[in-house]
Amino acid sequence: MTTPTSTPPRLIDFHSHWGTAKGWKGSPFEDREAREAVRDYFKWDMTFVSEEEQAAQFRQANAKVMLDLAYTYKMDVGALRDQHDYAFDYTREYSDVVLGNWIGIDPTRPDHVKELERCLGDGPGLVGMALHPFSAAGAPDQPAWEKCLNLCVEARRPVLMLVGMSANGAGMRGGMGLELDSCHPRHVDRIAARYPDLDVIAARVAWPWQSEMIAIALHKGNVWLELHGWSPRYYPEELKREIGRRLRKKVFFAADYPMLSHERLVRDWREQGFPPDVLDDVFHGNAESFLASIGVC
């Protein structure tokens, strides 16, 4: 077991959300029942911080973070653009702690597709597309996503695909109408096979389909994993085993701030007994290699 130190390790966090109120604009958590479900799932009270306070928290954790607005794909294009500009302005002002942004759109809407093109061309830092399986376009392997996937290939920018159990709707009757099959790893496999020049990052622990996700990551050289939303204490044993072996160069650290803190997750990672060199790869080394391969410093 590694020994905790007082100095936080350098972190590249490939998936967190916003701690600011504006960063959650348009989210379903404006509904009281949905907020209560999130409180129960993450033990997060949904209190928000200022933009400066958020940056200070990232600095204290020694983290550089990829931020996900998460629910913009439901907005009209004017509000969508405003949210993107808010995120891009924040990235420019706090470039020491923000790596970039995951952009979520509805690919069935031409004005959204045009906005994605703008973001891929003009957005600061790393800009990638988050493929939301619960959008009107359906699962990411459906035809409606094709044009946007090709735009990401042309821009040499990755896509983020959700897999496994979703916190959204967890514990609610009907689960907010969301069908978990939309987050099955088979969709990652299909996209990675159809677009070999596309970098695909599978987001979250893939439970209850972890074996399938491991097989896909080992089989497809253009698939990586980020494990936001889970403490490593609760990872399936086969995932823990493979992180130190065959998946060692395939896993990116991801927190899911503000639901889970960077400090807590670092502590939990260290408690799992991974060797220091494996932790270095997960915390920042694998991400640095990946970013260099796509021309992002």
N, C-alpha and C positions, 0 to 999 in steps of 0.2 A: 504493500500500500504506500502511495506517495504521501509525503508529509506536507500539510498545508503551510503556506508561507504568508507573510503579511503583505507582500507585494503582489498585486493582481497580475495574472499572465496577460499578455497581449491577445486580444480577441478580435476575430473578424466574424461578425454575427450576420449570417446570411438571411435571417428572417425574423424581424420584430415588427411590432405595430407602434402606433403613436401614443405617447403619454399625454398629449395635448388634446383639449376638447375639440379643436377644429380638425384634428387628424381623424376623429371618429365621425365626422359629419356624414349623415346619410346611412349610418349603420343601423341594423335591426335592434341594437341595444338601446335605442331611444325608447323602446317599449319596456315597460316595467317588468313584465313576466320574463322577457329575454334577459334583462339585467340580472334578475334573481337567479336564473339558471347559470349564468356565467359566474356569479358570486359563488354558487355552490360547487361548480366544476373546478374553478381555479383558486377559490378563496381570495379573489380580488374584489375590492369594494368599488371599483370604477371611479375613483377620484383622479382628477387630472392635474397636470403641472403646467407651468409656463414653458414657452419655447426655450428660454435660457436655462431653466431648471432641468429640462430634459437633456440638453447638451451637457450640463454639469454632471448629471447622473451617468451618462455615457463615458465622460472623461474619468470619473471616479472608478468606473469598472474597467478602464483601459480598453474600451471597445470601440470598434468602427462598425457601423450598423447599416444594413440594408433594410429600408423601411417599406412597409406595405400598407397602403391606404385601405385595402380590403374590399370596400363596398362601393367604389366609384362606378362599377360597371352598371349599376342601377340608375345612375344620374342622367339628366339631360346634358347635352354636350357643353352648354355654357357653364353649368356647375362643375362638370368634369374637368374642364380646362382650368377653372379657378382652383380646384383642389390640386391639380398638377403644378400649377404655378406656385401655389403655396409650398408644396413639397420641394420644388426646384429652388425657390428662393432660400428655403431653409438649408438645403444641401450646399448652396454656394456660401452662405454665411457661416455654416458650421462644418466645413469640409474636413476638418480634423477628426470629426466623430461620425460623419455620415458617408457611407460608401456610395449610396445611390438609392434607387426606388424601384419597387415592383409596380407596374402599371396594370390595372385591371379595366378591361373594356367589354362591351357587348359587340362581338364581331358581326352580328346580324344588322347593325346600324352603320351605314356608310359614314356618318359624321364621327362616330367613335373610331372607326378604322383610320380616318384622316387624322384624328387626334393622336392615335398611336404613332403614325408616321412622324408627326411633329415631335413627339416625345423621344422617339428613337434617334431623330436627327439633332435635336436641340437640347435635350435634357442633360444636365451635368452629372458627372460621375457615371456609375454603371446604371443603365436603364434596361430592365428586362420586362417581359410580359408575364403576368400571372394569369394562367388559364383557369377561370372559375367554373367548375363543373356544374354549378347550380344556376348558371346564367341561361338566358333564352336559347343560346346556341347549343346547349346540351353538353355531353361529355367531350373532352378535348379532341377525341379522334373523329368527331363528326365533321362533315364537309364545310360547315360554316366557319370553321377555324382556319381553313387552308390558306387564305390570303394573308392572314396575320402571321401565321407560322412562317410563310415564305418571306415576309418582311423582316422577321427576326433572323432568319438565315442570312439574308442580304446584309443586314446591319451587324452581323456577328455578335448577336446578343442572345442571352439564354432565355428559356422559359421556365416557369415554376409551375409544377403540377401537384395538386393536393392529393395525398393518398391516406388511406386508413380512416379511423374513427374521427368524426368531426365534433368539436366542442359546440358548434352552432346547433342549437335545437336539442342538445343533450338533456335528457330528463323531461322534456316537454311532450305533451300528447301530440303524436304525429311528427315529433322532431322538427317543427317548423316547416313540414312538408318536404324536407330534404331526404333524398334516397342515398344511402351510403354506398350503394353499388357504383355511383358516379365517381367515387374515389378509389375504385379498385385499381391495383397496379397494372392491370392489363392495358389500361389506357396509356400509361407511360411506355409500355413495351411497344404498342402500336405506333405511337408517335415517333419514338426513337428509331424504329425500323424504317418508317416511311421517309424520315428526314435525317439521314445519317450525318449531315453537316450542321444539324441543330444540337445545341447543348441543352440537355433536359435535366432539371433538378427536381427530384421527387421530394416533396415537402411533408414533414411529419414522420413519426413512426408509423409503419404501414399496418399495424395491428388492426384487424385479425388476420391479415394476409402477409405476414412478415416473411415467410419462406419464399413466397412468390416474388416479393420485392427484392430480396437478396439475390435470387436467381437472375432477375432482370438486370440488376446493377452489375453483376459479374459477367453477364452475357453481352451487354451493350456498352461499348467503350465511350459512348456519348451520354451516359446516365450517371448522375451523382446523387447523393442523399444529403438532405439537411433535416435535422431532427427537432424542430421547434415544437414547443407546446408540451413536452414531456421532460420530467426529470429522468436522468439515466438510472436512477434507483428502480424505475419501473419498466425499463426496456425489457423486451423478451430476451431470455437467456441466449438464444441463437444469435440475436443482433449484437449483444455484448461480446460474444465470442468472436464474431466475424470482424467487429471494429478493430480488434487487435491483430487480425490475420488478413484474410482476403479482401476485406473492405477498408483496410487501413488508409489507403490513398483516395478513397471515394467519399469520405464523410466530411461534411462541413458543420462547424458549430452553428447553432441557431438557438435563440432564446425564447422568443415570443413575449418579450417585454411589451407592456408593463405587467402582464399577467404573471410572468415568472421573471425574477431578477437575475441579472448576470452573476451577481455575487453568490446567490444560492446555487445556481447551476454549476459554477466552477467548483464550489465545495462538494456538490454531489458527484460531479465527474471524478474528482480526486479521490473520493471515498470508494470508488468502484475498483481500485487497484490496478488501473491501467499504468503501464510504464511511462515515465516522463516523456520519452520520445514519441510515443503514440499520442499522448495529450498535446504535445507541441504540434503534431500534424493536424489533429482535430481542431484545436483552438485557432490556429492561424496558418500553418504550413500548407495544408492542402488548398485552402482558399487562395493563398498567394500564388501557388503554381497555376491554378485554374485562371486567375485574373491575368497573369502574365501571358497565358496561352491565347487569350482573346484580346490582348492589347490594352488592358486596363491596369494602370499602376496602383 
